[in-house]
Amino acid sequence: MITGAHTIIYAGYAEAARAFFRDVLEFPHVDAGAGWLIFKSPPAELAVHPADPHADGVTELFLMCDDLAATVTQLKAKGVEFTTDITEQRWGSVTTLAVPGAGTIGLYQPKHDTAYDL
């Protein structure tokens, strides 16, 4: 069902951030076009922590799958609420789903090269 995660870091100086992940941390990557690097993430775990609602910072998480329509069907059967319809973007087919008590996250089927299987 879920085949990977696409974590987004917003950076005021994206080239410097990309260079750090590429050159300093030596994360494997693909070039999705025009120098837009997508990095392979190391194995990860997810923790949910309480947060000050007035604190700075934004995090977005997109779960990835091979077949978005089939995955949506499977998740709906488990009671998952989708907050948007599937839309087609240049970079993939995408929707969002509700995480109880935690807002929404994205779910998409990428059209670009992926780095999770490098």
C-alpha positions in Angstrom: 0.0 0.0 0.0 2.3 2.8 1.2 5.7 2.5 -0.5 7.7 5.5 0.8 7.6 8.9 2.3 8.5 12.3 0.6 9.7 14.7 3.3 9.8 18.4 2.3 12.2 20.9 3.9 11.5 24.5 3.1 14.7 26.5 2.9 15.3 30.2 2.2 18.5 29.2 0.5 17.6 25.9 -1.2 20.8 25.5 -3.1 22.8 25.7 0.1 20.5 23.2 1.8 20.7 20.8 -1.2 24.5 21.1 -1.3 24.6 20.2 2.4 22.5 17.0 1.9 24.4 16.1 -1.2 28.0 17.0 -0.3 28.2 17.0 3.5 25.7 14.2 4.5 26.3 12.4 1.2 22.7 11.4 0.7 22.1 9.5 -2.5 19.9 11.5 -4.9 18.2 11.8 -8.2 17.9 14.9 -10.3 14.2 15.4 -11.0 15.0 18.1 -13.5 16.9 21.4 -13.6 19.0 20.5 -10.5 16.0 19.8 -8.4 17.5 17.1 -6.2 15.5 14.5 -4.4 17.4 12.7 -1.7 17.1 9.2 -0.4 16.2 9.3 3.3 17.8 7.0 5.8 15.6 4.6 7.7 13.3 6.6 9.9 10.9 6.5 12.7 8.0 8.8 13.4 7.1 10.3 16.8 4.2 12.6 17.6 5.1 15.3 20.1 2.9 18.0 21.6 3.7 21.5 20.2 3.2 25.1 21.2 0.5 26.3 18.7 2.3 29.6 18.5 5.8 28.2 17.7 7.4 28.8 14.3 7.9 26.0 11.9 6.0 24.0 9.3 6.4 20.4 8.3 4.7 18.6 5.5 4.7 14.9 5.0 3.6 13.1 1.8 3.3 9.4 1.8 4.0 7.7 -1.5 2.4 4.8 -3.3 2.5 3.0 -6.6 -1.2 3.2 -7.4 -3.0 6.1 -5.8 -6.5 5.1 -6.8 -6.1 1.6 -5.4 -4.5 2.9 -2.2 -7.3 5.4 -1.6 -9.8 2.6 -2.0 -7.9 0.4 0.5 -7.6 3.3 3.0 -11.2 4.4 2.6 -12.2 0.8 3.4 -10.3 1.2 6.7 -12.2 4.4 7.5 -9.6 7.0 6.4 -11.1 10.4 5.5 -9.7 12.1 2.4 -9.9 15.8 2.5 -9.4 16.5 -1.2 -10.1 14.8 -4.4 -7.3 13.3 -6.4 -5.8 15.9 -8.6 -3.2 15.6 -11.4 -0.1 17.7 -10.9 3.0 17.9 -13.1 4.9 15.9 -10.4 2.2 13.3 -9.6 -1.3 12.4 -8.7 -2.1 13.7 -5.3 -4.7 13.8 -2.5 -4.8 14.6 1.2 -6.1 12.6 4.1 -7.0 13.5 7.6 -4.8 12.3 10.5 -7.0 12.2 13.6 -6.0 15.0 15.9 -3.1 16.1 13.7 -4.5 17.8 10.6 -3.8 16.4 7.1 -1.0 14.8 5.2 -0.5 14.3 1.5 -0.6 11.0 -0.4 0.6 10.8 -3.9 1.7 8.6 -6.8 4.9 10.3 -8.2 5.4 11.0 -11.9 9.1 12.0 -11.3 12.1 9.8 -10.6 12.1 8.7 -7.0 15.1 8.3 -4.6 13.6 5.9 -2.1 14.8 2.8 -3.9 18.4 3.9 -4.7 
